[in-house]
Amino acid sequence: MSKFGRGLNREIVGAVNRGELAEPLTIEVVREFALRSGWAVRETHLRVTLANAASRGHSPTYRKYFEPVGRGRYRVRREYRGVEWY
């Protein structure tokens, strides 16, 4: 298990699906979520979390959980809506 539970991106998707986080997501929203969850997430990790998880050019094995909606804002991709990891 990752230090962020199931992994930071999966935790974000789960929080959106449970209604704990509202979209559009931003780095600030994710930062507050991590603080509330008691995680000490490095700023560099926060800055790439949403962007890397949305980038089609990132590693082909890296899941694309989010899609950009402009100006540093993201939403959960349709195929991950309603998904909860236990």
C-alpha positions as CSV (number, residue, x, y, z in Angstrom):
1,M,0.0,0.0,0.0
2,S,1.3,3.5,-0.8
3,K,1.9,6.1,1.8
4,F,-1.2,7.8,0.5
5,G,-3.5,4.8,1.1
6,R,-4.2,3.4,-2.3
7,G,-2.1,6.0,-4.1
8,L,-2.7,9.8,-4.2
9,N,-4.5,9.8,-7.6
10,R,-6.8,6.9,-6.6
11,E,-7.5,8.6,-3.3
12,I,-8.5,11.8,-5.2
13,V,-10.8,9.9,-7.5
14,G,-12.4,8.1,-4.5
15,A,-12.9,11.4,-2.7
16,V,-14.6,12.9,-5.7
17,N,-16.8,9.9,-6.1
18,R,-17.8,10.0,-2.4
19,G,-18.6,13.7,-2.7
20,E,-15.7,14.8,-0.4
21,L,-14.0,16.8,-3.2
22,A,-15.8,19.1,-5.6
23,E,-14.7,19.4,-9.2
24,P,-12.9,21.1,-10.9
25,L,-9.9,19.9,-9.1
26,T,-6.8,22.2,-8.7
27,I,-3.5,21.8,-6.9
28,E,-4.9,23.9,-4.0
29,V,-7.9,21.5,-3.7
30,V,-5.6,18.5,-3.6
31,R,-3.2,20.2,-1.2
32,E,-6.1,20.8,1.3
33,F,-7.3,17.2,0.9
34,A,-3.9,15.8,1.6
35,L,-3.6,18.0,4.7
36,R,-7.0,16.9,6.0
37,S,-6.0,13.3,5.4
38,G,-2.8,13.8,7.5
39,W,-0.4,13.3,4.6
40,A,2.8,15.2,4.2
41,V,2.9,15.5,0.5
42,R,5.9,17.2,-1.1
43,E,5.1,20.3,-3.1
44,T,6.8,18.8,-6.2
45,H,4.6,15.7,-5.9
46,L,1.5,17.9,-5.6
47,R,2.4,19.9,-8.7
48,V,2.8,16.9,-10.9
49,T,0.0,14.7,-9.5
50,L,-2.9,16.1,-11.6
51,A,-0.9,17.0,-14.7
52,N,0.9,13.6,-14.9
53,A,-2.4,11.7,-14.4
54,A,-4.0,13.7,-17.2
55,S,-1.1,13.7,-19.7
56,R,-1.6,11.4,-22.6
57,G,2.1,11.7,-23.2
58,H,3.1,10.4,-19.8
59,S,4.3,6.8,-19.3
60,P,1.9,4.4,-21.1
61,T,1.5,2.3,-17.9
62,Y,0.5,5.4,-15.8
63,R,-3.2,5.6,-15.5
64,K,-4.9,8.7,-16.8
65,Y,-7.4,9.4,-14.1
66,F,-8.1,13.0,-14.9
67,E,-8.7,15.3,-17.8
68,P,-7.8,18.9,-18.0
69,V,-10.7,21.4,-18.3
70,G,-8.4,24.5,-18.6
71,R,-6.4,26.9,-16.4
72,G,-4.9,24.3,-14.1
73,R,-8.3,22.6,-13.4
74,Y,-9.1,18.9,-13.9
75,R,-12.0,16.5,-13.6
76,V,-12.2,12.7,-13.1
77,R,-12.4,10.9,-16.5
78,R,-15.7,9.4,-17.2
79,E,-14.5,5.8,-16.9
80,Y,-13.5,6.4,-13.3
81,R,-16.7,8.0,-12.2
82,G,-18.4,5.9,-9.5
83,V,-15.3,3.8,-9.0
84,E,-14.2,3.1,-5.4
85,W,-11.2,1.1,-4.4
86,Y,-11.3,-0.8,-1.2
